[in-house]
Amino acid sequence: MATHILVIGATGPSGLEFCKAALTQGHSLTLYVRSPDKLPAEITDNANVSVVKGTLEDVATFQQAAASGPTVFVSFAGPTSNSTGTPITDAMKEIFPILVANNYKRAMVLGTCSYTAPEDQGGLKWKALIVLIKIVGGSAFEEFSGLGSFVASQDASQLKWTLVRVPFLTNGDDAPVTATYTGTGKDGMSLSRKSLATWVLSEISGDSEWAGKAPLLSN
């Protein structure tokens, strides 16, 4: 069934893959973006796409976008190489109440294993990855750790959220996805962006199996 989806982070590689896949499936998109010129014509020229220019700090403009008809929220927002602080986490604390007030059915938020889910069993490779992120990732660890903690603290009975944690993202083909937790033996270290888009769309359109949870996805 076609859905109207509000997307942030749409101009990044994962966001673009998601938008293309969603439009192929017949969904409508409202894209809330800082730089609309980064969107390709194949997306902006689609009749099912509305583009709203705004920043995550511009709460009033985001409220207008959120109230324009979407019922599902998807975030592919992530820190850039020169990011400082936790702007995405701070913005999400403003965004979630707006989504609840506008009766959104679903929220899918991109995260990483910088946030440890209660179901995680750990593992040396994940500990090593987190150390690497802390060393070379700037504020990425603090951003994704804080974002995960905030999303996971929200009442899923008010808004069915899923924290979609990803490992290394690749430009590979769409492939089967395993949704699990760290330390299960099925916790791979890579995921294609096409696979990520397909999984998020299936979770939106399906029975919300992972609502209120923070799965780790991999191919």
Secondary structure, 3 states (H helix, E strand, C coil): CCCEEEEECCCCHHHHHHHHHHHHCCCEEEEEECCHHHCCHHHHCCCCEEEEECCCCCHHHHHHHHCCCCCEEEECCCCCCCCCCCHHHHHHHHHHHHHHHCCCCEEEEEECCCCCCCCCCCCHHHHHHHHHHHHHCCCHHHHHHHHHHHHHCCCCCCCEEEEEECCEEECCCCCCCEEECCCCCCCCCEEEHHHHHHHHHHHHHCCCCCCCECCEEEC
